Amino acid sequence: MSLLILNAKETRRLLPIAECIDVMEQAMHAASSQSIRIPPRTLFYLQDDSGFFAVMPGASKLMNSYGAKLVGYHPGNARRNLPVIRGIVALFDHETGEPQAIIDGGTVTNIRTAAASGLATRVLARPDAKTCGILGAGALAAEHVDAMARSVKCWRPTSPDKPGRRNDAQVTVYNSPGITAQDLYAAQYVLAQARREGIGSSVPF
């Protein structure tokens, strides 16, 4: 038995935004039909209140997969020029419980969040829409521009604190109930692509 480990660069290569938008459509259908189980997440603040740790589980028998996103939030990292949100997605075989993969969680979160917005834009934007406003200029803003511009070609990013300024240290923490269907579907897609292309590091387990 081996465990596949995928870093941020490998995860990004395996999850192009255009393909992830289509994966998000599948995930939304799964969430609506309740064919995926998403328990409430567990979150606790660190003892010095410098950040928090969250565990977000989910399971899909249809995909033969369950897992959890494990996320640490450290706002002080902005001063260190480090990502404020860091984490992993751990995937397991639904039938046997065999650990399958550890995937960079920050990359999955950024791409799938933007892809979900891209899907919403594709479905809900008027055919003659020409402008898309993005409130915020943090780590997710560039991902959103890439995803949403596929349906609306013009965009105007705005940062509430200093208009016109791009600040990659700003982040938005989403109060999702758990790993979400989007995370699980995106991570499972990454795993399938990695196996197909032979990408990632396999370690005995």
GROMACS elastic network, one bead per residue, 0.5 to 0.9 nm:
[ bonds ]
;  ai    aj funct       b0    kb
    1    98     6  0.81990   500
    1    99     6  0.87540   500
    1   100     6  0.89234   500
    1   203     6  0.85848   500
    1   204     6  0.61261   500
    1   205     6  0.56668   500
    2    99     6  0.82084   500
    2   100     6  0.74558   500
    2   101     6  0.88156   500
    2   202     6  0.58315   500
    2   203     6  0.52930   500
    2   205     6  0.50733   500
    3    98     6  0.89433   500
    3    99     6  0.64164   500
    3   100     6  0.53044   500
    3   101     6  0.54222   500
    3   102     6  0.75041   500
    3   201     6  0.80988   500
    3   202     6  0.53670   500
    3   203     6  0.53056   500
    3   204     6  0.63380   500
    3   205     6  0.59917   500
    4    99     6  0.88257   500
    4   100     6  0.62524   500
    4   102     6  0.63256   500
    4   103     6  0.81959   500
    4   191     6  0.82495   500
    4   194     6  0.86850   500
    4   195     6  0.88251   500
    4   199     6  0.89098   500
    4   200     6  0.62778   500
    4   201     6  0.56277   500
    4   203     6  0.65855   500
    5   100     6  0.88526   500
    5   101     6  0.57084   500
    5   103     6  0.60295   500
    5   104     6  0.83893   500
    5   200     6  0.56913   500
    5   201     6  0.51665   500
    5   202     6  0.62312   500
    5   203     6  0.77545   500
    6     9     6  0.80568   500
    6    10     6  0.58090   500
    6    11     6  0.60038   500
    6   101     6  0.76599   500
    6   102     6  0.63516   500
    6   104     6  0.62938   500
    6   190     6  0.89301   500
    6   191     6  0.86560   500
    6   194     6  0.83208   500
    6   199     6  0.77977   500
    6   200     6  0.50162   500
    6   201     6  0.66779   500
    7    10     6  0.53979   500
    7    11     6  0.60353   500
    7    12     6  0.86320   500
    7   102     6  0.85746   500
    7   103     6  0.64185   500
    7   104     6  0.53510   500
    7   107     6  0.88464   500
    7   200     6  0.75638   500
    7   201     6  0.88943   500
    8    11     6  0.50736   500
    8    12     6  0.61072   500
    8    13     6  0.86243   500
    8   103     6  0.78116   500
    8   104     6  0.52746   500
    8   105     6  0.81234   500
    8   106     6  0.76748   500
    8   107     6  0.58473   500
    8   108     6  0.85100   500
    9    12     6  0.52773   500
    9    13     6  0.63196   500
    9    14     6  0.87842   500
    9   104     6  0.88303   500
    9   107     6  0.84367   500
   10    13     6  0.51496   500
   10    14     6  0.62902   500
   10    15     6  0.87414   500
   10   104     6  0.87972   500
   10   194     6  0.84368   500
   10   199     6  0.71409   500
   10   200     6  0.68452   500
   11    14     6  0.51709   500
   11    15     6  0.61774   500
   11   103     6  0.69822   500
   11   104     6  0.66727   500
   11   107     6  0.67239   500
   11   108     6  0.72505   500
   11   187     6  0.88220   500
   11   190     6  0.66039   500
   11   191     6  0.89285   500
   11   194     6  0.85125   500
   11   200     6  0.88296   500
   12    15     6  0.52002   500
   12    16     6  0.66124   500
   12    17     6  0.88065   500
   12   107     6  0.64659   500
   12   108     6  0.77836   500
   12   111     6  0.79947   500
   12   190     6  0.88415   500
   13    16     6  0.63955   500
   14   189     6  0.82499   500
   14   190     6  0.55933   500
   14   191     6  0.84795   500
   14   193     6  0.61448   500
   14   194     6  0.67822   500
   14   197     6  0.89804   500
   14   199     6  0.86682   500
   15    18     6  0.84380   500
   15    19     6  0.68025   500
   15    20     6  0.61135   500
   15   108     6  0.79952   500
   15   111     6  0.76129   500
   15   112     6  0.87955   500
   15   186     6  0.75969   500
   15   187     6  0.87978   500
   15   189     6  0.76212   500
   15   190     6  0.60618   500
   15   193     6  0.83481   500
   16    19     6  0.54659   500
   16    20     6  0.60945   500
   16    21     6  0.87622   500
   16   111     6  0.80682   500
   17    21     6  0.61947   500
   17    22     6  0.89290   500
   17   111     6  0.63905   500
   17   112     6  0.78589   500
   17   114     6  0.79641   500
   17   115     6  0.61225   500
   17   118     6  0.88182   500
   17   143     6  0.82334   500
   17   146     6  0.75626   500
   17   147     6  0.62807   500
   18    21     6  0.53667   500
   18    22     6  0.70183   500
   18   115     6  0.76116   500
   18   118     6  0.88197   500
   18   146     6  0.89893   500
   18   147     6  0.71749   500
   18   150     6  0.82945   500
   19    22     6  0.53656   500
   19    23     6  0.64330   500
   19    24     6  0.87910   500
   19   115     6  0.87166   500
   20    24     6  0.60333   500
   20    25     6  0.86460   500
   20   111     6  0.74462   500
   20   112     6  0.64951   500
   20   115     6  0.58955   500
   20   116     6  0.83133   500
   20   186     6  0.68179   500
   20   189     6  0.84801   500
   21    24     6  0.50616   500
   21    25     6  0.65537   500
   21   112     6  0.76198   500
   21   114     6  0.83982   500
   21   116     6  0.63171   500
   21   117     6  0.84891   500
   21   118     6  0.64208   500
   21   119     6  0.56182   500
   21   147     6  0.77497   500
   22    25     6  0.51574   500
   22    26     6  0.68077   500
   22    27     6  0.88737   500
   22   115     6  0.82996   500
   22   119     6  0.76193   500
   23    26     6  0.52185   500
   23    27     6  0.63230   500
   23    28     6  0.87893   500
   23   112     6  0.87733   500
   23   115     6  0.86172   500
   23   182     6  0.79514   500
   23   185     6  0.67497   500
   23   186     6  0.66510   500
   23   189     6  0.77002   500
   24    28     6  0.60524   500
   24    29     6  0.85582   500
   24   112     6  0.71676   500
   24   115     6  0.67055   500
   24   116     6  0.58004   500
   24   119     6  0.71423   500
   24   181     6  0.83024   500
   24   182     6  0.58040   500
   24   183     6  0.89667   500
   24   185     6  0.73519   500
   24   186     6  0.74596   500
   25    28     6  0.52025   500
   25    29     6  0.63791   500
   25    30     6  0.86965   500
   25   116     6  0.78849   500
   25   119     6  0.69261   500
   25   182     6  0.88316   500
   26    29     6  0.52193   500
   26    30     6  0.62460   500
   26    31     6  0.87413   500
   26   181     6  0.89845   500
   26   182     6  0.86186   500
   26   185     6  0.78656   500
   27    31     6  0.61777   500
   27    32     6  0.85978   500
   27    36     6  0.88111   500
   27   180     6  0.86997   500
   27   181     6  0.52552   500
   27   182     6  0.53338   500
   27   183     6  0.86098   500
   27   184     6  0.82059   500
   27   185     6  0.59596   500
   27   186     6  0.83725   500
   28    31     6  0.50813   500
   28    32     6  0.61044   500
   28    33     6  0.85369   500
   28   116     6  0.86910   500
   28   181     6  0.69777   500
   28   182     6  0.72516   500
   29    32     6  0.50984   500
   29    33     6  0.60516   500
   29    34     6  0.83885   500
   29    35     6  0.85922   500
   30    33     6  0.52043   500
   30    34     6  0.59192   500
   30    35     6  0.52440   500
   30    36     6  0.59910   500
   30    60     6  0.89812   500
   30   181     6  0.70750   500
   31    34     6  0.50236   500
   31    35     6  0.65361   500
   31    36     6  0.61000   500
   31    37     6  0.83058   500
   31    38     6  0.86861   500
   31   180     6  0.82247   500
   31   181     6  0.60039   500
   31   182     6  0.86820   500
   32    35     6  0.78862   500
   32    36     6  0.89820   500
   33    36     6  0.79928   500
   34    37     6  0.69146   500
   34    38     6  0.89597   500
   35    60     6  0.68898   500
   35    61     6  0.79845   500
   35    62     6  0.75412   500
   36    58     6  0.73608   500
   36    59     6  0.58901   500
   36    61     6  0.74231   500
   36    62     6  0.80255   500
   36   181     6  0.68762   500
   37    57     6  0.86960   500
   37    58     6  0.56169   500
   37    59     6  0.51306   500
   37    60     6  0.63701   500
   37    61     6  0.88747   500
   37   180     6  0.89595   500
   37   181     6  0.83500   500
   38    41     6  0.85051   500
   38    56     6  0.83467   500
   38    57     6  0.65208   500
   38    59     6  0.66897   500
   38    60     6  0.89662   500
   38   177     6  0.73972   500
   38   178     6  0.60850   500
   38   179     6  0.70456   500
   38   180     6  0.64115   500
   38   181     6  0.74262   500
   39    56     6  0.77879   500
   39    57     6  0.63514   500
   39    58     6  0.64738   500
   39    59     6  0.88998   500
   39   177     6  0.71690   500
   39   178     6  0.63125   500
   39   179     6  0.85364   500
   40    56     6  0.72435   500
   40    57     6  0.77401   500
   40   176     6  0.86636   500
   40   177     6  0.50417   500
   40   178     6  0.53994   500
   40   179     6  0.87927   500
   41    54     6  0.69345   500
   41    55     6  0.57360   500
   41    57     6  0.66693   500
   41   176     6  0.80972   500
   41   177     6  0.56990   500
   41   179     6  0.74570   500
   42    53     6  0.83592   500
   42    54     6  0.55799   500
   42    55     6  0.51694   500
   42    56     6  0.65612   500
   42    57     6  0.88039   500
   42   178     6  0.81686   500
   43    52     6  0.69449   500
   43    53     6  0.57429   500
   43    55     6  0.64109   500
   43    56     6  0.85545   500
   44    51     6  0.88476   500
   44    52     6  0.56256   500
   44    53     6  0.56557   500
   44    54     6  0.65849   500
   45    48     6  0.80677   500
   45    49     6  0.58006   500
   45    50     6  0.77552   500
   45    51     6  0.59360   500
   45    53     6  0.63920   500
   45    54     6  0.87695   500
   46    49     6  0.50480   500
   46    50     6  0.62752   500
   46    51     6  0.57318   500
   46    52     6  0.53405   500
   46    53     6  0.72025   500
   47    50     6  0.77079   500
   47    51     6  0.87483   500
   48    51     6  0.79516   500
   49    52     6  0.73293   500
   50    73     6  0.85328   500
   50    74     6  0.63803   500
   50    75     6  0.73222   500
   50    76     6  0.72208   500
   51    72     6  0.72275   500
   51    73     6  0.51867   500
   51    75     6  0.65975   500
   51    76     6  0.81587   500
   52    71     6  0.82442   500
   52    72     6  0.58137   500
   52    73     6  0.52458   500
   52    74     6  0.70182   500
   53    70     6  0.74363   500
   53    71     6  0.57118   500
   53    73     6  0.64019   500
   54    69     6  0.79548   500
   54    70     6  0.58714   500
   54    71     6  0.51846   500
   54    72     6  0.64823   500
   54    73     6  0.83155   500
   55    68     6  0.65409   500
   55    69     6  0.59547   500
   55    71     6  0.66032   500
   55   178     6  0.77079   500
   55   179     6  0.79980   500
   56    67     6  0.83787   500
   56    68     6  0.51418   500
   56    69     6  0.50438   500
   56    70     6  0.64654   500
   56    71     6  0.82291   500
   56   177     6  0.77737   500
   56   180     6  0.79424   500
   57    66     6  0.76723   500
   57    67     6  0.57127   500
   57    69     6  0.64727   500
   57    70     6  0.86739   500
   57   178     6  0.59908   500
   57   179     6  0.54051   500
   57   180     6  0.82077   500
   58    65     6  0.87695   500
   58    66     6  0.57272   500
   58    67     6  0.56725   500
   58    68     6  0.60987   500
   58    69     6  0.86213   500
   58   178     6  0.70778   500
   58   179     6  0.58700   500
   58   180     6  0.69706   500
   58   181     6  0.75552   500
   58   183     6  0.89415   500
   58   184     6  0.69789   500
   59    63     6  0.85766   500
   59    64     6  0.82861   500
   59    65     6  0.60522   500
   59    67     6  0.63559   500
   59    68     6  0.85963   500
   59    94     6  0.76622   500
   59   181     6  0.86946   500
   59   184     6  0.77342   500
   60    63     6  0.54423   500
   60    64     6  0.61054   500
   60    65     6  0.54629   500
   60    66     6  0.59323   500
   60    94     6  0.75226   500
   60   181     6  0.87739   500
   60   184     6  0.82063   500
   60   185     6  0.89674   500
   61    65     6  0.62007   500
   61    66     6  0.77800   500
   61    94     6  0.62586   500
   61    95     6  0.82134   500
   62    65     6  0.77503   500
   63    66     6  0.84301   500
   63    94     6  0.80898   500
   63   185     6  0.83783   500
   63   188     6  0.78560   500
   64    92     6  0.84561   500
   64    93     6  0.59577   500
   64    95     6  0.66536   500
   65    91     6  0.66459   500
   65    92     6  0.56732   500
   65    95     6  0.79759   500
   65    97     6  0.87182   500
   65   184     6  0.83125   500
   65   188     6  0.76305   500
   66    90     6  0.84507   500
   66    91     6  0.58314   500
   66    92     6  0.53225   500
   66    93     6  0.65747   500
   66    94     6  0.56905   500
   66    97     6  0.84139   500
   66   184     6  0.76955   500
   67    89     6  0.71335   500
   67    90     6  0.53485   500
   67    92     6  0.56843   500
   67    93     6  0.86410   500
   67    94     6  0.88970   500
   67    99     6  0.89521   500
   67   179     6  0.83919   500
   67   184     6  0.74538   500
   68    88     6  0.83247   500
   68    89     6  0.57472   500
   68    90     6  0.55146   500
   68    91     6  0.69009   500
   68   178     6  0.84635   500
   68   179     6  0.62342   500
   68   184     6  0.81305   500
   69    87     6  0.71179   500
   69    88     6  0.57835   500
   69    90     6  0.64150   500
   69    91     6  0.88808   500
   69   105     6  0.67023   500
   69   178     6  0.82216   500
   69   179     6  0.56915   500
   69   183     6  0.79106   500
   69   184     6  0.86142   500
   70    86     6  0.84764   500
   70    87     6  0.53728   500
   70    88     6  0.54414   500
   70    89     6  0.63026   500
   70    90     6  0.78796   500
   70   105     6  0.75458   500
   70   179     6  0.88021   500
   71    85     6  0.68690   500
   71    86     6  0.57466   500
   71    88     6  0.66815   500
   71    89     6  0.86341   500
   71   105     6  0.74026   500
   71   106     6  0.82703   500
   72    84     6  0.81966   500
   72    85     6  0.58208   500
   72    86     6  0.53348   500
   72    87     6  0.59453   500
   73    77     6  0.89336   500
   73    83     6  0.89514   500
   73    84     6  0.58450   500
   73    86     6  0.66142   500
   73    87     6  0.86664   500
   73   173     6  0.86336   500
   74    77     6  0.57111   500
   74    78     6  0.82470   500
   74    83     6  0.81491   500
   74    84     6  0.50571   500
   74    85     6  0.63556   500
   74    86     6  0.81671   500
   75    78     6  0.60716   500
   75    79     6  0.83786   500
   75    83     6  0.85888   500
   75    84     6  0.52401   500
   75    85     6  0.79174   500
   75   169     6  0.85291   500
   75   170     6  0.88567   500
   75   171     6  0.88169   500
   76    79     6  0.58249   500
   76    80     6  0.71882   500
   76    82     6  0.87678   500
   76    84     6  0.72341   500
   77    81     6  0.61923   500
   77    82     6  0.50067   500
   77    83     6  0.61805   500
   77    84     6  0.52667   500
   77    85     6  0.86363   500
   77   169     6  0.82910   500
   78    81     6  0.51481   500
   78    82     6  0.58374   500
   78    83     6  0.68006   500
   78    84     6  0.61566   500
   78   168     6  0.85457   500
   78   169     6  0.51738   500
   78   170     6  0.79583   500
   79    82     6  0.75690   500
   79   169     6  0.83703   500
   80    83     6  0.86519   500
   81    84     6  0.88055   500
   81   169     6  0.77089   500
   82    85     6  0.88672   500
   82   169     6  0.82390   500
   83    86     6  0.64893   500
   83   106     6  0.86349   500
   83   139     6  0.86608   500
   83   168     6  0.88014   500
   83   169     6  0.73482   500
   84   169     6  0.70773   500
   84   170     6  0.82216   500
   84   171     6  0.73044   500
   85   105     6  0.89803   500
   85   106     6  0.66523   500
   85   171     6  0.80647   500
   85   173     6  0.86848   500
   86   104     6  0.83532   500
   86   105     6  0.68129   500
   86   106     6  0.55926   500
   87   103     6  0.87885   500
   87   104     6  0.64977   500
   87   106     6  0.58280   500
   88   102     6  0.63770   500
   88   103     6  0.55202   500
   88   106     6  0.70630   500
   88   108     6  0.87012   500
   89   101     6  0.79093   500
   89   102     6  0.56616   500
   89   103     6  0.50724   500
   89   104     6  0.63620   500
   89   105     6  0.51333   500
   89   106     6  0.88859   500
   89   108     6  0.81546   500
   89   179     6  0.88170   500
   89   183     6  0.82814   500
   89   184     6  0.83947   500
   89   187     6  0.71416   500
   90    99     6  0.76210   500
   90   100     6  0.76352   500
   90   101     6  0.57989   500
   90   103     6  0.65287   500
   90   105     6  0.87901   500
   90   187     6  0.86872   500
   91    98     6  0.86947   500
   91    99     6  0.61453   500
   91   100     6  0.54362   500
   91   101     6  0.52428   500
   91   102     6  0.65952   500
   91   103     6  0.82591   500
   91   184     6  0.83875   500
   91   187     6  0.78488   500
   91   188     6  0.77352   500
   91   191     6  0.87987   500
   92    95     6  0.87900   500
   92    96     6  0.81647   500
   92    97     6  0.54594   500
   92    98     6  0.54061   500
   92   100     6  0.50998   500
   92   101     6  0.72092   500
   93    96     6  0.56195   500
   93    98     6  0.50990   500
   93    99     6  0.64267   500
   93   100     6  0.65001   500
   94    97     6  0.57367   500
   94    98     6  0.79760   500
   95    98     6  0.81954   500
   96    99     6  0.89348   500
   97   100     6  0.87483   500
   99   102     6  0.85091   500
   99   205     6  0.82718   500
  100   191     6  0.83659   500
  101   191     6  0.70942   500
  101   202     6  0.88343   500
  102   105     6  0.86181   500
  103   107     6  0.86399   500
  103   108     6  0.78864   500
  103   187     6  0.71505   500
  103   190     6  0.82504   500
  103   191     6  0.82214   500
  104   107     6  0.58625   500
  104   108     6  0.66055   500
  104   109     6  0.89151   500
  105   108     6  0.51466   500
  105   109     6  0.60263   500
  105   110     6  0.85809   500
  105   183     6  0.88018   500
  105   187     6  0.86989   500
  106   109     6  0.51249   500
  106   110     6  0.61252   500
  106   111     6  0.86044   500
  107   110     6  0.52299   500
  107   111     6  0.61253   500
  107   112     6  0.83863   500
  108   111     6  0.54441   500
  108   112     6  0.58945   500
  108   113     6  0.82421   500
  108   183     6  0.67737   500
  108   186     6  0.67573   500
  108   187     6  0.67494   500
  108   190     6  0.87766   500
  109   112     6  0.54121   500
  109   113     6  0.58343   500
  109   114     6  0.84710   500
  109   182     6  0.87330   500
  109   183     6  0.67062   500
  109   186     6  0.88119   500
  110   113     6  0.53875   500
  110   114     6  0.63078   500
  110   115     6  0.85582   500
  110   139     6  0.78540   500
  110   140     6  0.59363   500
  110   143     6  0.68555   500
  110   144     6  0.87735   500
  111   114     6  0.53105   500
  111   115     6  0.59625   500
  111   116     6  0.85798   500
  111   140     6  0.82657   500
  111   143     6  0.64724   500
  111   144     6  0.83788   500
  111   147     6  0.86334   500
  111   186     6  0.87159   500
  112   116     6  0.59965   500
  112   117     6  0.85930   500
  112   182     6  0.63473   500
  112   183     6  0.67030   500
  112   186     6  0.65826   500
  113   116     6  0.52550   500
  113   117     6  0.65433   500
  113   118     6  0.86917   500
  113   140     6  0.80181   500
  113   143     6  0.84354   500
  113   144     6  0.80122   500
  113   182     6  0.78816   500
  113   183     6  0.85926   500
  114   117     6  0.50881   500
  114   118     6  0.60879   500
  114   119     6  0.86261   500
  114   140     6  0.70876   500
  114   141     6  0.82791   500
  114   142     6  0.88400   500
  114   143     6  0.55783   500
  114   145     6  0.81149   500
  114   146     6  0.80411   500
  114   147     6  0.58762   500
  114   148     6  0.76789   500
  115   119     6  0.60719   500
  115   120     6  0.85391   500
  115   143     6  0.81512   500
  115   144     6  0.73930   500
  115   146     6  0.88647   500
  115   147     6  0.56423   500
  115   148     6  0.78689   500
  116   119     6  0.50514   500
  116   120     6  0.62685   500
  116   121     6  0.86225   500
  116   147     6  0.84687   500
  116   182     6  0.77292   500
  117   121     6  0.61079   500
  117   122     6  0.85551   500
  117   144     6  0.70181   500
  117   147     6  0.71931   500
  117   148     6  0.66575   500
  118   121     6  0.50376   500
  118   122     6  0.61554   500
  118   123     6  0.86503   500
  118   144     6  0.71497   500
  118   145     6  0.87352   500
  118   146     6  0.83815   500
  118   149     6  0.78289   500
  118   150     6  0.74125   500
  118   151     6  0.74443   500
  119   122     6  0.50250   500
  119   123     6  0.61883   500
  119   124     6  0.84413   500
  119   147     6  0.80949   500
  119   148     6  0.78263   500
  119   151     6  0.87909   500
  120   123     6  0.51580   500
  120   124     6  0.57141   500
  120   125     6  0.76873   500
  120   148     6  0.85605   500
  121   124     6  0.52706   500
  121   125     6  0.50942   500
  121   126     6  0.88025   500
  121   147     6  0.88071   500
  121   148     6  0.61393   500
  121   149     6  0.88421   500
  121   150     6  0.87576   500
  121   151     6  0.63903   500
  121   152     6  0.76267   500
  122   125     6  0.60234   500
  122   126     6  0.88523   500
  122   148     6  0.77010   500
  122   150     6  0.79097   500
  122   151     6  0.53941   500
  122   152     6  0.82009   500
  123   126     6  0.86252   500
  123   151     6  0.89799   500
  124   127     6  0.89958   500
  125   128     6  0.81937   500
  125   129     6  0.63716   500
  125   151     6  0.77270   500
  125   152     6  0.78225   500
  126   129     6  0.51979   500
  126   130     6  0.89432   500
  127   130     6  0.87360   500
  127   151     6  0.89035   500
  127   152     6  0.89629   500
  128   152     6  0.88720   500
  129   132     6  0.79430   500
  129   151     6  0.86244   500
  129   152     6  0.63277   500
  129   153     6  0.86006   500
  129   154     6  0.89067   500
  130   151     6  0.89853   500
  130   152     6  0.55887   500
  130   153     6  0.61735   500
  130   154     6  0.56264   500
  130   155     6  0.80453   500
  131   152     6  0.63916   500
  131   153     6  0.70847   500
  131   155     6  0.53329   500
  131   156     6  0.73399   500
  132   145     6  0.87642   500
  132   148     6  0.77723   500
  132   149     6  0.79297   500
  132   152     6  0.64069   500
  132   153     6  0.79460   500
  132   154     6  0.61792   500
  132   156     6  0.62911   500
  132   157     6  0.84640   500
  133   154     6  0.88071   500
  133   155     6  0.57513   500
  133   157     6  0.60581   500
  133   158     6  0.74597   500
  134   137     6  0.78789   500
  134   141     6  0.71237   500
  134   144     6  0.78313   500
  134   145     6  0.78334   500
  134   155     6  0.73155   500
  134   156     6  0.61940   500
  134   158     6  0.60499   500
  134   159     6  0.84425   500
  135   141     6  0.82002   500
  135   156     6  0.85891   500
  135   157     6  0.61940   500
  135   158     6  0.50147   500
  135   159     6  0.60107   500
  135   160     6  0.69486   500
  136   140     6  0.84736   500
  136   141     6  0.65691   500
  136   157     6  0.67541   500
  136   158     6  0.54179   500
  136   160     6  0.61929   500
  136   161     6  0.85735   500
  136   166     6  0.84061   500
  136   167     6  0.86905   500
  136   170     6  0.80052   500
  136   171     6  0.85116   500
  136   172     6  0.86977   500
  137   140     6  0.74519   500
  137   141     6  0.51721   500
  137   142     6  0.77406   500
  137   157     6  0.64950   500
  137   158     6  0.62863   500
  137   159     6  0.50446   500
  137   160     6  0.83580   500
  137   164     6  0.84297   500
  137   165     6  0.71336   500
  137   166     6  0.50360   500
  137   167     6  0.56799   500
  137   168     6  0.68028   500
  137   169     6  0.89504   500
  137   170     6  0.70524   500
  137   171     6  0.84462   500
  138   141     6  0.54405   500
  138   142     6  0.78848   500
  138   159     6  0.80762   500
  138   166     6  0.68362   500
  138   167     6  0.53368   500
  138   169     6  0.60643   500
  138   171     6  0.52505   500
  138   172     6  0.77326   500
  139   142     6  0.68394   500
  139   143     6  0.77546   500
  139   167     6  0.76932   500
  139   169     6  0.67205   500
  139   170     6  0.64740   500
  139   171     6  0.59225   500
  139   172     6  0.84728   500
  140   143     6  0.52798   500
  140   144     6  0.62139   500
  140   145     6  0.87921   500
  140   168     6  0.82746   500
  140   170     6  0.88316   500
  140   171     6  0.71304   500
  140   172     6  0.79590   500
  141   144     6  0.50943   500
  141   145     6  0.62681   500
  141   146     6  0.87533   500
  141   157     6  0.74613   500
  141   166     6  0.88316   500
  141   168     6  0.85335   500
  142   145     6  0.51132   500
  142   146     6  0.63612   500
  142   147     6  0.87399   500
  142   157     6  0.89354   500
  143   146     6  0.52084   500
  143   147     6  0.62671   500
  143   148     6  0.86003   500
  144   147     6  0.50337   500
  144   148     6  0.57632   500
  144   149     6  0.79872   500
  145   148     6  0.53902   500
  145   149     6  0.56167   500
  145   150     6  0.85885   500
  145   155     6  0.71030   500
  145   156     6  0.89042   500
  145   157     6  0.81891   500
  146   149     6  0.55829   500
  146   150     6  0.69959   500
  147   150     6  0.58813   500
  147   151     6  0.80727   500
  148   151     6  0.57417   500
  148   152     6  0.61837   500
  148   153     6  0.79919   500
  148   155     6  0.85310   500
  149   154     6  0.67117   500
  149   155     6  0.71080   500
  150   153     6  0.65391   500
  152   155     6  0.74381   500
  157   163     6  0.86412   500
  157   164     6  0.73198   500
  157   165     6  0.89766   500
  157   166     6  0.85721   500
  158   161     6  0.89691   500
  158   162     6  0.81866   500
  158   163     6  0.55429   500
  158   164     6  0.58684   500
  158   165     6  0.76380   500
  158   166     6  0.84063   500
  159   162     6  0.55716   500
  159   164     6  0.62713   500
  159   165     6  0.62516   500
  159   166     6  0.70748   500
  159   167     6  0.80923   500
  160   163     6  0.60131   500
  160   164     6  0.89823   500
  161   165     6  0.85210   500
  162   165     6  0.56768   500
  162   166     6  0.85621   500
  163   166     6  0.85436   500
  166   170     6  0.89914   500
  167   170     6  0.58797   500
  168   171     6  0.75735   500
  173   176     6  0.89217   500
  175   178     6  0.84384   500
  176   179     6  0.75619   500
  176   180     6  0.69880   500
  177   180     6  0.69328   500
  178   181     6  0.86300   500
  179   182     6  0.77150   500
  179   183     6  0.57174   500
  179   184     6  0.67157   500
  180   183     6  0.54704   500
  180   184     6  0.66016   500
  180   185     6  0.87036   500
  181   184     6  0.52939   500
  181   185     6  0.59967   500
  181   186     6  0.83804   500
  182   185     6  0.52730   500
  182   186     6  0.59232   500
  182   187     6  0.84346   500
  183   186     6  0.51570   500
  183   187     6  0.59686   500
  183   188     6  0.84315   500
  184   187     6  0.52031   500
  184   188     6  0.60284   500
  184   189     6  0.84992   500
  185   188     6  0.51317   500
  185   189     6  0.60955   500
  185   190     6  0.86329   500
  186   189     6  0.50857   500
  186   190     6  0.62457   500
  186   191     6  0.87176   500
  187   190     6  0.50278   500
  187   191     6  0.62406   500
  187   192     6  0.87077   500
  188   191     6  0.50465   500
  188   192     6  0.62390   500
  188   193     6  0.86378   500
  189   192     6  0.51510   500
  189   193     6  0.61760   500
  189   194     6  0.85360   500
  190   193     6  0.51517   500
  190   194     6  0.60290   500
  190   195     6  0.86310   500
  191   194     6  0.50692   500
  191   195     6  0.62339   500
  191   196     6  0.85890   500
  192   195     6  0.52745   500
  192   196     6  0.62122   500
  192   197     6  0.87193   500
  193   197     6  0.60821   500
  193   198     6  0.82074   500
  193   199     6  0.81684   500
  194   197     6  0.52216   500
  194   198     6  0.55255   500
  194   200     6  0.66321   500
  195   198     6  0.51285   500
  195   199     6  0.67231   500
  195   200     6  0.84432   500
  196   199     6  0.80307   500
  198   201     6  0.89894   500
